[in-house]
Amino acid sequence: RKAQLGVPCAQMGMLFLIHAVPGCPQRRVAEQMGVGESAVTASVGRLVKHGLIRRARVDGRTNGLWLTKSGHAVVAQALPMVAKIEAALSAGFTDAELDVVQRYLDAALHLGDLS
């Protein structure tokens, strides 16, 4: 929740990705989130400005992204919230039913790949 963490949901997604893949290139963030690189550049700028990530060149043209100490703290605060939401959403479903939902969501995500 933005009110609790001070970070919009889309930017939390970026923080989770950078947490999982330290040094993640901006291009990969755009690909994983299904958005244009210009949108990622703008969000990265805001996250850098707020001290949550740092950006550094990993080669002549590629920026890698890392969480700062503050960024790690926000992710650590968010993870229990995500776990609580996931538990509430999956309550009452069997593992087999959740597998069907996961396959459906995966297929929906890849619909854009068909064009």
C-alpha positions in Angstrom: 0.0 0.0 0.0 1.4 3.3 -1.1 0.1 5.0 2.1 2.1 2.6 4.3 5.3 2.3 2.1 5.3 5.6 0.3 5.9 3.9 -3.0 3.3 3.3 -5.8 2.5 -0.3 -6.8 4.3 -0.1 -10.2 7.5 1.1 -8.5 7.2 -1.6 -5.8 7.2 -4.1 -8.7 10.5 -2.6 -9.8 11.9 -2.8 -6.3 11.0 -6.5 -6.1 12.6 -7.2 -9.4 15.8 -5.3 -8.5 15.8 -7.1 -5.1 15.6 -10.5 -6.9 18.2 -9.5 -9.6 20.8 -7.1 -8.2 22.4 -5.2 -11.0 19.4 -5.8 -13.2 19.6 -3.7 -16.5 16.9 -1.1 -17.1 16.0 -2.9 -20.3 15.3 -6.1 -18.4 13.1 -4.2 -16.0 11.1 -2.9 -19.0 10.8 -6.4 -20.5 9.7 -8.0 -17.2 7.1 -5.3 -16.4 5.8 -5.1 -20.0 6.4 -1.4 -20.3 8.5 0.8 -22.5 12.1 1.8 -21.5 11.1 5.4 -21.3 8.6 4.6 -18.6 11.2 2.6 -16.7 13.7 5.5 -17.0 11.2 7.9 -15.5 10.4 5.5 -12.6 14.1 4.8 -12.0 14.7 8.5 -11.8 12.0 8.8 -9.1 13.4 5.8 -7.2 16.9 7.2 -7.3 15.7 10.6 -6.2 13.9 9.0 -3.2 17.1 7.1 -2.3 15.6 3.6 -2.9 17.9 2.5 -5.7 21.2 3.4 -7.3 22.0 3.2 -10.9 25.5 2.5 -12.3 27.0 1.7 -15.7 27.9 -2.0 -16.0 29.4 -1.4 -19.4 29.6 1.4 -21.9 25.8 1.6 -22.6 24.0 -0.5 -19.9 22.8 0.8 -16.6 22.5 -1.7 -13.8 20.1 -1.1 -10.8 20.7 -2.0 -7.2 18.7 -1.4 -4.0 20.1 1.0 -1.5 19.8 0.4 2.2 16.5 2.3 2.2 15.3 0.2 -0.8 16.0 -3.0 1.1 14.1 -1.7 4.1 11.0 -0.9 1.9 11.1 -4.4 0.3 11.5 -6.0 3.7 8.5 -4.1 5.0 6.5 -5.0 1.9 7.1 -8.7 1.8 4.9 -9.6 4.8 2.1 -7.5 3.2 2.4 -9.4 -0.1 2.4 -12.7 1.8 -0.8 -11.7 3.6 -2.5 -10.7 0.4 -1.4 -13.9 -1.4 -2.7 -15.9 1.6 -6.1 -14.1 1.5 -6.4 -14.6 -2.3 -5.6 -18.2 -2.2 -7.6 -19.2 0.9 -10.2 -21.9 0.1 -8.5 -23.0 -3.1 -6.8 -26.4 -3.5 -3.3 -26.6 -4.9 -4.7 -28.0 -8.1 -7.1 -25.0 -8.4 -4.3 -22.6 -7.8 -2.3 -24.3 -10.5 -5.1 -23.7 -13.0 -5.3 -20.0 -12.0 -1.5 -19.7 -12.4 -1.6 -21.2 -15.9 -4.5 -18.9 -16.8 -2.6 -15.8 -15.6 0.6 -16.9 -17.3 -1.3 -17.3 -20.6 -3.0 -13.9 -20.2 0.4 -12.3 -19.7 1.7 -13.8 -22.9 -1.2 -12.7 -25.1 0.8 -9.6 -26.0 3.5 -12.0 -27.4 1.0 -13.1 -30.1 1.0 -9.8 -32.0 
